[in-house]
Amino acid sequence: MHFETNSTQRSTWQFDEPCFGQEQFITESFGAYQQQARLLIPDQERAAPVFVVGGARSDFTRLNPLLYRLQQLGIGSLTGNLSGHSLASEPGAAEPSLASNLEEARRFHRHIAPRCRTLIGHSLGAAIALKLAAQTPAIDTLVLICPAIYPDAAHQAPFGPAFKAAISKPYGFLDCDSFEFLRQFQGRVLLVMGEYDGLNSHRYGHGAGTSAGTLWLAGAERYSPIPEEVTRGLLGAVPPPHLECLLLADCDHGIAAHLRSAPEVADQVANTVADLLLG
């Protein structure tokens, strides 16, 4: 594999921050367009690198508060920019979708696949990570951060009105084979959630099996796009001996921003992930 020491896309990154160790880049061609991934390399490696799938409207710098701390703890990571989510990923696929994002993630993952046994998925990226894990028998650890689950039919829908329509049906997320995959998964799962995400939508005036949306709770605006039933479904699908949960107080779905504003919480999450991988 050919990694580069500099990125020509740096001016388009969401967060241009110095890392704690080496960073290298790889540009992958997808026919009519290219996407770039970043590999963070620790000074002293203590575990094999993890593969990270970011959320909607994210580039590979969005989770810096977590990934940089893992780098300091001896755990490297590879994160790719996916079409349809950031300036750094433009121009990307003509009609980006979860399916095209999965193909991009699969192509990036292969660069570390011989060693990689852990996937980290954030929000929308968790839905993609679960599909990737189901196709990758070597994966034995999943870190799901405020994970989204979408109907299998929505994976082919282009982002925008078609995608929104495909994911808006109440309880539609139950028509997803990722729940069955988790029931059979023999590895470990760490679920990281914000206290104010995954709220009961019916309790806040919305239909059951849907998102609670944006609310005013505990003196602040909270965003809870993940239906409570998704979280309950994930908890019910993973056998208890294989499941660990981390609930972040005073945090909603915006975990990446929360980690950036609360360094002590970012330390806690990074240490929990590192303990899982090094234990």
N, C-alpha and C positions, 0 to 999 in steps of 0.2 A: 504494500500500500504506500502511496506517496502523500506524505503530509507536508504542508508548507508552514513556514515560521511566521508569516504575516498574512493579514486579510485585507484585500482591496475594498471590502465592504464595510470597513470599520465605521465610517461616517454614518451608516444607516442603522447601527446597533441601537437598541433601546437603552442600554447601559454600558458605557465604555469605562470600565473600572479595571485597575491592575489586579492580576490574580496572584496567588501565592504559590508560585512554581512556574513550570513551563506551560505554554499553550501552543497548540499546533492546529492546523486547519486542513481540511480536505474538501475539494470541490468535486461533486458528483454530477455527471451528465445524465439527464433524463430526456434525451432526444432533442426537442426544441428548446429546452431550458436547462439551467443548472441550479443546484442548491449547494450550500456550504454547511459543513459541520465543524464543531470545535472540540478538540480533545484537550482536557486538562490533565496534566501529568504531575503527580506529587514528587517532591524531592526524594522522599523515601517511601516506596510503595509497600503497603501493608496488605492490600487486597487487590484482586483483579478489577479493572475498570468496569463501571456500570454504564448502561445505556439509558439515556433520558429522553422521554417524549414530552415536549412542552405543551402547554394549553393553548386555547384560542387567543389570538392577538398577542402571541409571544414569539420572541426569537430566542436564540440560545443563551442570551444573557439574562433572561427574566429571573431565572432561579439562581443567580450568582450568590445570594446570601446563603443558600444551602450548599451549592456545588463548590464554592470556594472553601467553605469550612471542611467539607469532605476531603478536598485536595490537601488541606493542612493536616488532616488526620490520616493521610496516607492512602486515600481512595480516589482514583482518577475517574473521569467521566467523559463520555462522548455524547454530544447533543447536536442534532441537526435542525436547521431551519426548514420548515414545512410550508408548502404553498398555501397562500390565502390568509396568512396570519400576521405578517409584519412587513415593514419596508425592506428589511434585509432579505426577505424571500421573494421579492419582486424583480423581474417578471417570473412567475412560476407557471404551474399548470394552467391551461386555458380555462378549465372549469374545475377548480380544486374541490375536493371532497374528502371525506374520511378514507375512502378507498385509495385515492391518490396519495394522501398523507401516509397511509399504511405502506404503500409501495416505496415511498421515499424513505420512511423509517427502516424498512427491511433492507434496503440497499445500503444505508449508512451503517446499520448494525453489523452487517457482514464484515466490516473492517476490523471489528474487535470480537467477532463471534467465537473464534477458537478459545478465547479466555473468558468471555463475559457470561456470567450466570445470573445477573441481576438486572431487572428493568425497573426504572422509576417513571411513573406516569402521573402527570399533573392535569387535573380537570379533564378537558376534552382529550388530552394526551393519554389519560388513563384508559379511556375506551380503546384507543389505538394500541396501547401497550398490552392490554389483555388479548387482543386479536393476535398481536405479534407473539406473545408468549404461547398461545395455543398452537402456533406453527413452529415453535422452537423448543424442542424437548430438553435442550441443555439448560434452560432457564429454571432455576429452583428458588428464586427469591423475587417477590414483587413488593414494591413500595408504591402505594396508591395514595396520592395527595388530592384531597377533595375530589374524588373520582366521579366522572360522569359515565353513564351507560346510555346507549342509544339503541333504538330498534335496528335490527340487522338491515332492514330495508332502507334505513336512512344513510347507510354508509356509501351508497351509490349516488345520493342526491347532491348536486352542486351546492356549495355554501351560498347562503342568501335565502330568498323566499322558499325555494324548493326544500332546502334543508330544514328551515324553521317549521314548515308545514309537516315534514316527516317526523319531527321530534315532538310535536305539540299535542299529539293524541294522548289523553290520560291513560296512564299505565302502559303506554306503547313500549317503554323500555323493557318490559317483561318479555317481549319478543326478541330476545338477544341470547345467543348461545354462550355468551361469556359467563353467565351464571352457572350453566352446566359445566363449563370448563373448570371453574373454581371448585365445584363440588368434587371433581376428580383430581384436581391439582394436589400433588403430594409435597409441594414445597412450602415455604414460609411466606406469609403476607403481613405487611405492616400497613395499617390504614391510618392516615393522618387527616383529621378533620378539624374545622373551625367550630367553635361552640355554637355559632349562629348560622351554620350551613346545615342542609338536610333537615330543615324545619318542617313540621306538619302543616301542609298547605291549607287543609280544611279548617284548622284552628285559626288561621289568619284570613279567612274569607275567600279562599280559592277552592276550586274543585279538588277532590281527592286524586291522588296519583299524578299531580302536577307540581310545578315549582311554587314555592311561597313568594318568590320574587324579592322586591326591595321593600323593606319594612323599617319602621322606627322602633328600636328596642334598646332598653338600657341606656337611654340618653344619646343614641347615635343611629345613623342610617346603616342598616345591615342588608347585605345581599345574599340571598339564599336560593340559588338557582337549582340546586340538587334536590329532587324530591325525597322526602323522608323514606319513601318506599324503596328507593334505590339503595340508600344506606342500609336499611334493614335487610334487603335482599342480599347485599354483599356480606353482611354479618352472618346471615343464615346459610350462605353458600360455603363459607370457609370453615372447615372443622376446627373447633376451639383450640386444639393443641398446636395448630399451625398459624393461628391468628394473634396479632398484637395490635392494639389500638392506642393512638395518641390523640387526645382531644385538647385543642389549643383554646385557652380561655380568652374571652373578649375578642374573638376573631371570627370573621364570616368567611365567605368563599374566597376572599382576596388574600390567600395565604402568602403569596409571593411578596405582596406589599407589606404585609404584617411582619414577615421575617426581616424585611429591609428596615422597618421602623423600630423593631424590637430585637436588638442583637442577642439579648439573653434567651429569647425564645428560639432564634435561629441556632444558637449554641445547643439548646435542648434537642431540637429536631435533628441536627447533624450528629450529635452524640448518640441519639437513639438509633439512627440509621447505621452509624459506624459500629455500635455494639451488636446490632443484628448481623452485620456482615463479617465482623471479626470474631464473634463469639463461637 
